[in-house]
Amino acid sequence: MHLSDGFLDPSTAILTSAAAAGALGMSVWQLRRNGLRIDSAGLRPSASAGKMALVAAGVFAIQAVNFPLSSGVSGHLLGGVAAAALLGPWAGMVVVAAVLAVQCCLLGDGGISALGANVLNMAVLGAVLGGPVHALSRRGTSATRRTLTVALASAAALPLGAIACAAEMHLAGRASFTTTAGEMLPLHLLLAVAEAAFTAAAVLAVQRSATWIRDEQPASKFTAVVLIATLVATAALVPYSSTLPDTLEAAVDVAGLAASEPLLAAAVGDGAFAAAGEWGTAVLPILLGATLAFAAAWIVGRSLSNLGRPTS
């Protein structure tokens, strides 16, 4: 669901970029004002930064694996609601935006001119929908209610994201809203079921972890173990990722819209790891991207931890 260069006109690109920058600026302001406290246990700043980094690596990983839906089309999970549910809406938004920036600059997944729109459609929307789930978990709401809430919120992110993409391309005069939304919505409703199941299971499992809640183990050990597990799982799944066009690519093809030449060349081109064979070509760029997303979110988290003041 990553818009590419050429899918938006300059005016729409500037408008969405400004809106995304404003939302991220508000997130940074909130985190600096309140301190980087991710849950009610009052975590140390280094632990909070580590958790932001782990969620970033996880979101990058799940977005890298496409699976077939129907009629020669594939899709992938988003993870925006999961990030906000685990970290809170402000930190979750920053983390997903960092993932999108790494995807764009490293792999060319999403155009630089459309980065603002992609941040709105996945990071900001995920924060809006996932924030209430995070609030429920902090109030000690029952597991049943939290499960239902996170499932509904994550399911809603897919069709709402599709509608946002279609609206942005329509506003830009690039494609008919009816055509693109009509193509994307049925498939995104299928994806919504998978997103709801994954997010509910992942969020509840993590929230039940004493390590995540209380930081009982040293942050560095816990972070290293989970990061390695994430990278190993990613390396195992990426070779089986579907190469079929994703939902957005299929919709714009029906609408007769083609991406333009990228305004920013991907740092890792298609042949960057050709010497590593077919497996290396598919897997190594994703592992590199997940590691860079981890590092970017950790640096941001540490910076905000140092700047913010803890609340009582």
C-alpha positions as CSV (number, residue, x, y, z in Angstrom):
1,M,0.0,0.0,0.0
2,H,3.0,2.3,-0.6
3,L,2.3,5.1,-3.1
4,S,5.1,5.6,-5.6
5,D,6.5,8.7,-7.3
6,G,4.1,9.8,-10.0
7,F,0.9,8.7,-8.1
8,L,0.5,12.3,-6.7
9,D,0.8,15.7,-8.2
10,P,3.2,18.2,-6.6
11,S,0.5,20.1,-4.8
12,T,-1.0,16.9,-3.2
13,A,2.5,15.7,-2.4
14,I,3.3,19.0,-0.6
15,L,-0.1,19.0,1.2
16,T,0.3,15.4,2.5
17,S,3.9,16.0,3.4
18,A,3.0,19.0,5.5
19,A,0.2,17.1,7.2
20,A,2.5,14.2,8.0
21,A,5.2,16.6,9.3
22,G,2.7,18.3,11.5
23,A,1.5,15.0,13.0
24,L,5.1,13.8,13.6
25,G,6.0,17.2,15.1
26,M,3.0,16.8,17.5
27,S,4.2,13.3,18.4
28,V,7.8,14.5,19.2
29,W,6.4,17.4,21.2
30,Q,4.1,15.1,23.2
31,L,6.9,12.7,23.9
32,R,9.4,15.4,24.9
33,R,6.8,17.1,27.1
34,N,5.7,13.9,28.9
35,G,8.8,11.9,28.8
36,L,9.2,8.7,26.9
37,R,7.1,6.4,29.1
38,I,5.7,3.6,27.1
39,D,3.7,1.9,29.9
40,S,2.5,2.5,33.4
41,A,5.4,0.7,35.0
42,G,7.7,3.7,34.5
43,L,10.3,2.1,32.3
44,R,13.9,3.3,32.1
45,P,14.5,5.4,29.0
46,S,16.9,2.9,27.5
47,A,14.3,0.1,27.8
48,S,11.7,2.4,26.1
49,A,14.1,3.1,23.2
50,G,14.8,-0.6,22.9
51,K,11.1,-1.4,22.7
52,M,10.6,1.2,20.0
53,A,13.5,-0.4,18.1
54,L,12.1,-3.9,18.4
55,V,8.6,-2.8,17.2
56,A,10.3,-1.0,14.2
57,A,12.1,-4.2,13.2
58,G,8.9,-6.2,13.6
59,V,6.9,-3.8,11.5
60,F,9.5,-3.7,8.8
61,A,9.6,-7.5,8.8
62,I,5.8,-8.1,8.4
63,Q,5.5,-5.5,5.7
64,A,8.2,-7.4,3.7
65,V,6.2,-10.6,3.4
66,N,3.5,-10.6,0.8
67,F,1.0,-13.4,0.5
68,P,-1.4,-14.2,-2.3
69,L,-5.0,-13.0,-1.9
70,S,-7.0,-13.8,-5.1
71,S,-7.0,-13.3,-8.8
72,G,-3.3,-12.8,-9.1
73,V,-3.0,-10.2,-6.4
74,S,-1.0,-10.2,-3.2
75,G,-0.9,-8.1,0.0
76,H,1.0,-7.6,3.2
77,L,0.2,-6.7,6.8
78,L,0.7,-3.1,8.1
79,G,1.5,-3.2,11.8
80,G,0.6,0.4,12.5
81,V,-2.1,-0.4,15.0
82,A,0.1,-3.0,16.7
83,A,2.8,-0.4,17.1
84,A,0.5,2.2,18.6
85,A,-1.2,-0.4,20.9
86,L,2.2,-1.5,22.3
87,L,4.0,1.9,22.5
88,G,1.2,4.4,22.7
89,P,0.0,6.5,19.7
90,W,2.8,9.1,19.7
91,A,5.7,6.7,19.9
92,G,3.9,4.2,17.6
93,M,3.5,6.9,14.9
94,V,7.2,7.9,15.1
95,V,8.3,4.2,14.8
96,V,6.1,3.4,11.7
97,A,7.2,6.7,10.1
98,A,10.9,5.6,10.6
99,V,10.1,2.2,9.0
100,L,8.5,3.9,6.0
101,A,11.5,6.2,5.6
102,V,13.9,3.3,5.6
103,Q,11.8,1.4,3.1
104,C,11.7,4.4,0.8
105,C,15.4,5.4,1.0
106,L,17.0,1.9,1.2
107,L,14.7,-0.2,-1.0
108,G,12.7,2.3,-3.0
109,D,9.5,0.9,-1.6
110,G,7.3,4.0,-1.9
111,G,8.3,7.2,-3.6
112,I,10.0,10.0,-1.8
113,S,7.4,12.5,-3.1
114,A,4.7,10.2,-1.6
115,L,6.4,9.6,1.7
116,G,4.1,12.1,3.5
117,A,1.0,10.4,2.1
118,N,2.3,7.0,3.1
119,V,3.0,8.2,6.6
120,L,-0.5,9.5,6.9
121,N,-2.0,6.3,5.5
122,M,-0.1,3.9,7.7
123,A,1.7,5.7,10.6
124,V,-0.9,8.4,11.5
125,L,-3.9,6.2,10.8
126,G,-2.4,3.4,12.8
127,A,-1.8,5.7,15.7
128,V,-5.3,7.0,15.7
129,L,-6.8,3.5,15.7
130,G,-4.3,1.9,18.0
131,G,-4.2,4.7,20.7
132,P,-7.5,3.6,22.3
133,V,-6.2,0.0,22.6
134,H,-3.1,1.3,24.4
135,A,-5.3,3.3,26.7
136,L,-7.4,0.2,27.6
137,S,-4.3,-1.8,28.4
138,R,-3.0,0.9,30.8
139,R,-6.4,0.9,32.6
140,G,-6.2,-2.8,33.2
141,T,-9.2,-3.6,31.0
142,S,-10.0,-7.3,30.6
143,A,-8.2,-9.4,28.0
144,T,-11.4,-10.1,26.2
145,R,-12.3,-6.5,25.7
146,R,-8.7,-5.7,24.7
147,T,-8.7,-8.5,22.2
148,L,-12.0,-7.3,20.6
149,T,-10.8,-3.7,20.5
150,V,-7.4,-4.4,18.9
151,A,-8.9,-6.8,16.4
152,L,-11.5,-4.2,15.3
153,A,-9.0,-1.4,15.2
154,S,-6.4,-3.3,13.2
155,A,-9.1,-4.6,10.8
156,A,-10.3,-1.1,10.2
157,A,-6.8,0.1,9.2
158,L,-6.8,-1.8,6.0
159,P,-10.0,-0.5,4.3
160,L,-9.5,3.0,5.7
161,G,-5.9,3.0,4.3
162,A,-7.2,1.9,0.9
163,I,-9.8,4.7,1.0
164,A,-7.1,7.3,1.9
165,C,-4.9,6.1,-1.0
166,A,-7.8,6.4,-3.4
167,A,-8.7,9.8,-2.1
168,E,-5.2,11.1,-2.4
169,M,-4.8,9.9,-6.0
170,H,-8.2,11.4,-6.9
171,L,-7.3,14.7,-5.3
172,A,-4.1,14.7,-7.3
173,G,-6.1,14.1,-10.5
174,R,-4.2,10.9,-11.2
175,A,-7.0,8.2,-10.9
176,S,-10.7,8.0,-10.3
177,F,-11.6,7.4,-6.6
178,T,-14.4,5.0,-7.6
179,T,-12.1,2.9,-9.7
180,T,-9.2,2.6,-7.3
181,A,-11.3,2.3,-4.2
182,G,-13.5,-0.3,-5.9
183,E,-10.5,-2.4,-6.8
184,M,-8.7,-2.1,-3.5
185,L,-11.5,-2.3,-0.9
186,P,-12.7,-5.9,-1.5
187,L,-9.1,-7.2,-1.3
188,H,-8.3,-5.0,1.8
189,L,-11.3,-6.5,3.5
190,L,-9.7,-9.9,3.1
191,L,-6.4,-8.5,4.4
192,A,-8.3,-7.0,7.3
193,V,-9.1,-10.5,8.6
194,A,-5.4,-11.5,8.6
195,E,-4.3,-8.1,10.1
196,A,-6.9,-8.5,12.9
197,A,-5.8,-12.0,13.8
198,F,-2.1,-11.2,13.7
199,T,-2.4,-7.9,15.7
200,A,-4.6,-9.3,18.4
201,A,-2.4,-12.3,18.9
202,A,0.8,-10.3,18.9
203,V,-0.3,-7.5,21.1
204,L,-1.8,-9.8,23.7
205,A,1.2,-12.0,23.8
206,V,3.6,-9.1,24.2
207,Q,1.4,-7.3,26.8
208,R,1.4,-10.5,28.9
209,S,5.2,-10.6,28.9
210,A,6.6,-9.6,32.3
211,T,9.8,-8.6,30.6
212,W,7.9,-6.1,28.4
213,I,5.8,-4.8,31.2
214,R,8.4,-4.5,34.0
215,D,11.7,-4.7,32.2
216,E,12.8,-7.5,34.5
217,Q,15.7,-8.5,32.4
218,P,18.5,-6.2,31.3
219,A,17.3,-4.2,28.4
220,S,20.2,-5.1,26.2
221,K,19.9,-8.8,26.6
222,F,16.1,-8.8,26.1
223,T,16.4,-6.6,23.0
224,A,19.2,-8.6,21.5
225,V,17.3,-11.9,21.9
226,V,14.1,-10.6,20.4
227,L,15.9,-8.8,17.5
228,I,17.8,-12.0,16.6
229,A,14.5,-14.0,16.7
230,T,12.8,-11.4,14.5
231,L,15.6,-11.5,11.9
232,V,15.7,-15.3,11.8
233,A,11.9,-15.5,11.3
234,T,12.2,-12.9,8.6
235,A,15.0,-14.8,6.8
236,A,12.8,-17.9,6.9
237,L,9.6,-16.3,5.5
238,V,10.9,-13.8,2.9
239,P,11.9,-16.4,0.3
240,Y,8.2,-17.5,0.3
241,S,6.9,-14.0,-0.2
242,S,4.6,-13.7,-3.1
243,T,5.8,-11.8,-6.2
244,L,2.3,-11.1,-7.5
245,P,1.3,-7.4,-7.8
246,D,0.0,-6.0,-4.5
247,T,-3.4,-4.5,-4.1
248,L,-2.4,-0.9,-4.9
249,E,-0.4,-2.0,-8.0
250,A,-3.3,-3.9,-9.3
251,A,-5.7,-1.0,-8.7
252,V,-3.6,1.6,-10.4
253,D,-3.0,-0.8,-13.3
254,V,-6.8,-1.0,-13.8
255,A,-6.9,2.8,-13.6
256,G,-4.2,3.1,-16.2
257,L,-1.8,4.9,-13.9
258,A,1.9,4.1,-13.9
259,A,4.6,5.1,-11.5
260,S,7.2,7.6,-12.7
261,E,10.9,7.2,-12.5
262,P,11.9,7.3,-8.8
263,L,13.0,10.8,-7.7
264,L,15.3,9.1,-5.2
265,A,17.2,6.0,-6.3
266,A,17.1,3.1,-3.8
267,A,20.3,2.8,-1.9
268,V,20.2,-1.0,-2.4
269,G,19.4,-1.8,-6.0
270,D,18.0,-5.1,-7.3
271,G,21.4,-6.5,-8.0
272,A,23.2,-5.3,-4.9
273,F,23.4,-8.8,-3.4
274,A,23.5,-10.8,-6.7
275,A,26.7,-12.5,-5.6
276,A,24.8,-14.1,-2.7
277,G,22.5,-16.0,-5.0
278,E,18.7,-16.1,-5.2
279,W,18.2,-16.4,-1.5
280,G,20.6,-13.6,-0.7
281,T,19.1,-11.3,-3.3
282,A,15.7,-11.8,-1.7
283,V,16.6,-11.9,2.0
284,L,19.7,-9.8,2.7
285,P,18.1,-6.4,1.7
286,I,15.2,-7.1,4.0
287,L,17.5,-8.1,6.9
288,L,19.5,-4.9,6.3
289,G,16.4,-2.8,6.2
290,A,15.0,-4.4,9.4
291,T,18.3,-3.7,11.2
292,L,18.4,-0.1,10.0
293,A,14.8,0.4,11.1
294,F,15.7,-1.0,14.5
295,A,18.7,1.4,14.7
296,A,16.7,4.4,13.5
297,A,14.0,3.9,16.0
298,W,16.5,3.2,18.8
299,I,18.3,6.5,18.1
300,V,15.1,8.4,18.0
301,G,13.9,6.8,21.2
302,R,17.2,7.5,23.0
303,S,17.1,11.1,21.9
304,L,13.5,11.6,23.1
305,S,14.4,9.8,26.4
306,N,17.2,12.3,27.0
307,L,15.0,15.3,26.2
308,G,11.8,14.3,27.8
309,R,11.0,14.6,31.5
310,P,9.1,11.7,33.2
311,T,5.6,12.2,34.5
312,S,4.4,11.1,37.9
